[in-house]
Amino acid sequence: MEASGQNATPGAKNAMNKTEKQLDRIAQLLRQQTTLSLATTGEDGLPCVAPLFYIVDEELILYWLSSQSSLHSQNINRTPRAAATVYRDAKSWKEIRGLQMRGLVNRVSDPKRRGALLKAYCERFKLGRVFRLAIRRSALYAFQPEFFRYIDNATGFGYKFELTHQPQGWTLTRPTR
């Protein structure tokens, strides 16, 4: 979760600090929530959406388990680009806080990495012995965001900022308003 600009001028350092602050807000929301809505593209070109439990790592990569035969898994195998959203439950417009994301999805196949991520996943969702067979049969997917749009109406109606991942790191592409 690194913002761009190591040898930066004071103005660039201020922008970098602001980007890091925004990344922290995103990380906090992702750690507080448990479910994402994943949007994939079907074989017919139409959008498909699936709700999924997820975990997130320090690099803001999201992971979930799914059957390889599920529609969203088949769509990912064909087209690995996806969009996702994570948001808090809200009863009024003033409580809306959420995150829209776009990025690439791939399967986690390295056994050591898969084992560590599955352990964290099972701990977070308190999955006991009952789910062992289902977990063994499931694919573990990783969603690597390339774009974030953070919305927080508690800060003000329509408050948002956008971050885009560039080769040098995360860049604030739409500052807060």
GIMOVEN-V322559 format. One record per pair of residues at least 12 apart in sequence whose C-alpha atoms are under 10 Angstrom apart, sorted by the first residue. I is the first residue (numbers start at 1). J is the second residue. Records with the same first field share a line. If there is no record, write none. Layout:
# GIMOVEN-V322559
I = J  J
This chain:
# GIMOVEN-V322559
1 = 20  23  24  27  57  58  59  60  61  169  170
2 = 16  19  20  23  58  59  165  168  169  170  171
3 = 15  16  17  18  19  20  21  22  23  163  165  166  168  169  170  171  172
4 = 16  17  19  20  165  166  167  168  169  170  171  172
5 = 17  168  169  170  171
6 = 168
15 = 171  172  175
16 = 170  171  172
18 = 171  172  175  176
19 = 161  162  163  170  171  172  173  175
20 = 170  171  172
22 = 150  161  162  163  172  175  176
23 = 59  60  148  150  163  170  171  172
24 = 60
25 = 150
26 = 60  98  99  148  149  150  151
27 = 56  57  58  59  60
29 = 86  87  88  97  98  99  150
30 = 54  55  56  57  60  61  62  86  87  88  98  99
31 = 54  55  56  57  60
32 = 87  88
33 = 53  54  55  56  86  87  88  89  98
34 = 52  53  54  55  56  86  87  88  124  125
35 = 51  52  53  54  55  64  85  86  87  88
36 = 49  50  51  52  53  54  55  62  64  84  85  86  87  99  100
37 = 49  50  51  52  53  54  83  84  85  86  87  100
38 = 50  51  52  72  82  83  84  85  86  101  102  143
39 = 51  72  75  76  81  82  83  84  85  101  102
40 = 71  72  73  74  75  76  78  79  80  81  82  83  84  105
41 = 71  72  74  75  76  78  79  80  81  82  83
42 = 71  72  74  75  76  78  79
43 = 71  74  75  78  79
45 = 75
47 = 72  75  82
48 = 71  72  75
49 = 71  72  82  83  84
50 = 70  71  72  84
51 = 84  85  86
52 = 64  65  66
53 = 65  66  121  124  125
54 = 121  124  125  141  142  143
55 = 117  118  120  121  122  124  125  142
56 = 117  120  121  142  143
57 = 117  120
59 = 144  145
60 = 143  144  145
61 = 103  105  142  143  144  145
62 = 84  105  141  142  143  144  145
63 = 105  106  107  108  117  118  121  140  141  142  143  144
64 = 107  108  117  118  121  138  139  140  141  142  143
65 = 107  118  121  134  135  136  137  138  139  140  141  142
66 = 134  135  137  138  139  140  141
67 = 134  135  137  138  139  140
68 = 107  137  138  139  140  141
69 = 138  139
73 = 105  106  107  139  141
76 = 104  105  106  107  141
77 = 105  106  107
79 = 104  105
80 = 103  104  105  106  107  143
81 = 102  103  104  105  106  143  144  145
82 = 101  102  103  104  105  143  144  145
83 = 100  101  102  103  104  105  143  145  146  147
84 = 99  100  101  102  103  143  145  148
85 = 98  99  100  101  102  148  149  150
86 = 98  99  100  101  150
87 = 99  100  150  151  152
92 = 153
93 = 152  153  154  157  158
94 = 152  153  154  155  156  157  158
95 = 152  153  154  155  157
96 = 151  152  153  154  155  157  158
97 = 150  151  152  153  154  155  159  160
98 = 149  150  151  152  153  160
99 = 147  148  149  150  151  152  160  161  162
100 = 145  147  148  149  150  151  162
101 = 143  144  145  146  147  148  149  150  162  163  164
102 = 143  144  145  146  147  148  149  164
103 = 143  144  145  146  147  148  165
104 = 142  143  144  145  146
105 = 141  142  143  144  145
106 = 139  140  141  142  143  144
107 = 139  140  141  142  143
108 = 139  140  141  142
109 = 139  140  141
114 = 139  140  141
115 = 140
117 = 140
118 = 135  136  140
122 = 135
145 = 163  164  165
146 = 163  164  165  166  170
147 = 162  163  164  165  166  170  171  172  173
148 = 161  162  163  164  165  170  172  173
149 = 161  162  163  164  173  174
150 = 162  163  176
151 = 176
156 = 177
158 = 176  177
159 = 175  176  177
160 = 174  175  176  177
161 = 173  174  175  176  177
162 = 174  175  176
163 = 175
